[in-house]
């Protein structure tokens, strides 16, 4: 199922905004619900739960006295607890002073320290939980590949005319033995590009030899957001036949040509659904995470793979959840590594995206299908949870620092000190936002 079938002309401004609002609303709703529900469990009363800011479009008060509302500007949300002066949980001293001793304990400023800290930390924690469950659900229902180099579905590409069948196991490529799926990928990457490659496969207990295309043809399996390929309307399933008039047979040939050109415009001959066309584009410089840090490369903006899809095996609940935890931790680790390398100047600060860039990425991912869009929501949820843990006043991490100070010193920071720090934190966030928006506008 693809969102492109639900919203006409996906990729336009309206559709991009819709995708962005949907992604952001899901993440914000989960984040704020974490604050709300843990606060409620801790005896802290929430006066308002709002999705969006500005004029209220719809609201309803529940039996606990909490007003649930949708506001006009759908770019965030907040929970206003009893005793808060604003959406950032500033202290309303006048309102708190008029409360009884019992009611003060129901405020974010009068409850026990551990209760306040739990309610604050719950927002980011719920973002991580959302990511883990989304990743786990994708792993569990979409499945994962097994160990053997088995053929499931053969991609619809020129040069393949029935020589492979579902269930075939690849035993060798161009005379090099293949032991399992992992070794298939290793051998495939090292196979010399050629129009035809000999394979040995096992089919129904028999060993047969067939000739076919390179194991890693230059076919687009997934498009990368804000890429040169996206800008010229290339599609998943496109096969690159030639670069600047020179035939190419393997994915590595396209990658090497893009890297060697260092941003020089390229003309690609592309096959799509039985027809060919030409497209001109200029690769863009990107910083890619590696095991040792980051690698800067010139990229067209797509990922490829084998000429076939291996059969999928469904995962159990425990395995899927473990996969979800590992994937969430990978996003956290990559984000922190990227931030460190930007601060040290090892990679470009253009890697920081603002709301415009995130909105464009939302639209690009949604245009590739529902699964890709949901995966993006999980990645963004992890990023939002991590950002909110940064020790900046106004953010949840800043409030947790205040609570840590109170736990050590035995008293909270003074109201005046809090006001100055909150103002400074807000100024810092606004500066970062201006910087990120400038990246959206001027970084390619």
N, C-alpha and C positions, 0 to 999 in steps of 0.2 A: 504494500500500500504506500502511495506517495502523496505528500501534501500538494505536489504539483497538480494532482487530479482534483484536489478539494478547492484550491484557490486559483482562479484564472490568472494567467500571465505571471506566474510566480517568478520572482527575481526583480520585479519592479519595485518602486519606492514603497507603495502601499503594502505589498506582500512582505517586504523586508521589515517594515515597521510592525506588521502583525506578528511575524515570527519572533522579533525581538521582544515585543510586549508579552507574548505567550511564554517565552523562555524566562524572562525576568519575573513575571508574575508567579510562576510556579516556584522559582527559587526563593523569592521574597516571602511568599505565603508560608513555605516550609520553615524558613528562618524565623519569621515572626511568630509562627505557631509554636516553635520551640521555646521562645521566650515566654509566651502566654501560658502554655500548658504546664511547664515546670514551675513558673511563678505561681500558678494556681495550686499546684501540688504542695508548694511551700507556703501557702497561705497568703500570698501577695495578690491583692485585688487588681485586676485589669479593668480600667474604665473604658478604653477604646482599643479596638483592633481594626486597623485601617489598611486596606490595600489601595495604594495611591495617595496622592497629596492634593490639596486644593479643595474646591467646592465639592461637597458630598452629593453623590448621585443617588445613593440608596443606603439606608441604614436600618438596623433592627436591634432592639435591646433584648438580650436573653434573660432567663430567669435569675441569673447570678448578677445582673446589673451591668454586664459588659455590652457596650455598643459595637456591633459589627457593621462595618461600612465599606463601601466602594467610593473612591474619590475620582475626580476628573482626570488627574494626571497620573497615568499608570506606570510611573517610573520609580517605584519603591513602595515602602510601607512602613508601619510602625505599630508598636503597642505602647499605649500610654497608661502607666500604672497609677494607682492612687498616690497622690503626693507629688507627681511629676509636674513640672512647669511646662514641658514641651516634649516633642517626640524623641529628643536625645536624652531623656530621663534627667533633665535638670531639676534641681530641688525647688519646690514651691513652698518656701518657708512659712509664708502667711497661711496657706491652706493647711499645712501640717500642724501648725501651732493651734489651730482651731479644733483639731481632732482629739478624741479621747485617747487615753493610753492604749486601750485595746485596739482602736482603729489605726493608731500609728504603727503598730506591729504588722498591719496589713499593707503598709506602703513600702516602696522600694528603698526608702531611706530610713525606715524604722524597724525593718525586719532583722532577724539575726544575720550575722555576716555570711555564714555558709549558705543561707537561703538566698540572699541577694546574689552571691557569686554563682550559685547553681543556675539561677534564672538568667543571668547575663551570659554564662558560658553555653547555655542550651541552644542559642541561636546558631552559632557556628557548628556545634556538635550535630544538630539536626541537618545542616547542610551536608556534612560528611556522611551521615546516615542515609540521606536521600541518594547521594552518589553511589554508596556501596550497594544499596538495594537495586538501583537502576542498572548498574553494571552487572550485578548478580542475575537480575531478571533476563538481561540480554544473553548472558552466558548460558543460562539454564534453558531458555526457550528457543534461542537461535542455535544453540549447540556449539561445539568446538571440534576441531579436527582430531583424528586418531593418530597413531604412530606410523602406520604404513603409508607408503606412497601410492595410495589407491585413487583411481579416477572416479569422481562422482559425476558431475556434469561437465561436458566439454563446451568451451565457449564458442559462440558463433563467430568464427573468424575465417578469412580467406586463407587457403592453404591447408585447411583441415577438411577432409572429405570422407570421414567415416573410418579412418584407420584405427581410431581408439573407440573403446566401448566402456560403458559404466561397469565398474568392478575390476577393470584391468589394474594390475600392479606393475609399476615401472621398476625394472630390475637394473637397467643401465642406460646411460645417456652417452652417445658417441664413444662407446667402448669403456666408459668409466662406471664402475659398479655403484649402484644405489642401494643402501641398506634399509633406510626408512625415510619418512617424510622430511625430517631435518636434514639428512644427508642429500636428499633430492634437491633441496633449496641450495645447499652448498655447492653441489656439482653443477647445478643449473647456472649459478652466477659465474662459474669459471668456464663454462662451455663457450667455445669460439663461435662468434656469430656467423651464421650461414643460412642460405635459403632453405636447405633441407638438412635435418639432423637424424641419424639412425638411433632408434630406441629398441631395447629388448624389454618385452612385457610378458607377464604371465597371465594367461586367460584360460579359465576353466581347467587348470592343471597342466596346460601346454605352454611352452616358451615359444614366442614368435618374435620376429623382427619387423619393425615398421619404420618408414621414413616420414617425418612430419616437420612442422615449423620449430623454431627455437623454443626451448622450454619456458623462457621468459620473454615473450614477444613485447614490443612496445605498445601495449594496449592500456587504455585508461580504466583502471579499476575504481579509483576514487579521485575526485577533484579536491584540491586544497583551497580553502576560502581565500579571497582577496589575491588570487593568483593570476598570472598572465593567461593561463588556459581558460580560467573562468571568464576573463574579460573578453575573450574572442569566441565565447559560446561553444567551447568544446564540450563533449558529453561523455559520460561513462559508457564504455563499449567502443569508443573510437580507437582505431588502430593507425599508428603512424607508419607510413610506407617509405617516406623519404624525408631527408633533412637537407635543404638547399640543393635539391636535385640528386643527392646521393642516396641510394637505397639503404634502408636500415632493416635489420632482422631481429635485433635484440634490444631490450630496454637499456642496457648499458651503453649502447651506441648513442642513443638520444641524450642520456645523462652526460656522457663525455663531450658531446657536441655543445651542449648548453654550457658546461663548465669551461670549455676551451674558448668559447666566444666571449665570456666575461660581460654578458649583457648586450652583445651585438644582436640586432634583430635577425630572426631566423624565419625561413619559409618552410612550412611543413606540408607534405602531401598526406592527406588523411582519408582513410576508408571508413565509411559509416553506412551500415545497412545496405551494402551492395553498390554504393556509389562512392566516388572519390571527389575530393575538393581540396583546395589549397587555402592555407591560413598563414598570416604573418604575425609574429609576436616577438617580444623581447624578454628573455629570461630575467628574473629578479633575484637579487641577493637575499638569502635567508639564513638565519642562524638555527641549526638543527641540534637538538640534544643528543649527546652520545654518552657512552659509559664513562668517559673521562672529562666531560664538560660539554662544549659546544663546537660544532664544525660549521664554518661559513661556506655556503655553496651558491652557485647560480642555478636557479630552478625554473622550469616551465610551470610546475604547480600541479603535478598529479602523481599518484602512486600506482604501481603496476604489480603484476604477479604472474603466476603460471598460466598456461593456456587452458587449464582445467580447474575445477573446484573440487577439493577432496570431499568425500562424504562426511556429514556432521554427526557427532555423537552428543546426545544430551547429557548434561551434568546433573548430579544430585544437588540437593539444597546446600549441604555443607561445602561441597567443592565450589559451587557457584558463589557462595558468600565469601569464601576465601579468595576467589578470583576478584570479587568486588573490592575487598579490602586491599589487595595487592595493586589493583588498578588505581584506586583512590590515592594510595600512598605514592604511586608513581607520579601522579599529577602534582601532588604536594612537593615531592622531591624535585621534580623538573622545574616547578615554579620558583622554588627557593634558589635552585642552582642558576636559573635564568636571571633572577634579581641580583644575585651575587656577581655574576659575570657582567651584567650591565653596570653595576656600581664600580667595578674594577676596570671597566672600559674594554673588556675582552670581546663583547658583542655590542651591537648597536642598541641604543635606547629606543629605537623605533619599534622594538618588540613589545613595548607597552602600548596597549590599545585603550582608547576611550570609548564612550558610548556609541559614536558613529561607527567605529571599527567593529565593535561587538555586534551592533545591529546588522552590519553587512555580513559578518560571519554567520549570524543567526539565519539570515535569508539564504546564504550560500549552502549551509548545511541542510536546511529544510528542503531546498530544491533537489537534493540528492536522495531524499526518501525519509520516511518516518523514523526508521531505526537510527540513521545518522543524526537526525535532529534530536532525538531523545538522548543519544550518546553525548551530543554537544551540551545538552542541559545538565547532564551529570558532571561533565568536565567543568562547566561554568559554576555549578553549585559548589564544587570543591574549591575553586578559585575564590568565590565569594566568602566561603567559610574561612579560608586561610587569611584573606585580606582583613576580615573583621577581627582576627586575633592579633593583628599588629598592635603594638603598644602605643597607639595614638589616641589622645583624648577625643571624645565623641564616638569612637569605635568601641566595640565590645572589649577588645584587648586593652584599651585605655582604662575602661571601668574596672577590669580585672586587676590592673596595676594599682589602682586606687584601693581596691579591696585588699590586695597584698600588703600595701603600706599600712592600712588600718590593722591588719592581723599582726604585723610586726611591732607597730608603735602603740597599739592599743587605742588609737583614736583616728577618725577619718581626717583627710585634708580639710582645711578651713574652707568655708563657703567662698571667700574671696579668692583663695588659691585655685579652687575648682573652676571658678568663673574665668580666671585668666588662662588656665590650662585648656579649658574647653574652647575658648576663643582662639587660642593658638592652634589647637588641633583642627578646628574648623578652617582656619586660614591655610594650614598645611594641606588639608584635603582639597580645598578649592584650588590651590596652586598646582597640586598633582593633577586635578581634573583639567585645568587649562593646558598643562603640559601634554596630557594624554590626548586631548582634542586637537592640539596642534599636530601631534603625530598622525592622527587620523586624516588631517587635511593635507599635510605636506610630505609625509613619508610614503614611498611607493611600495 
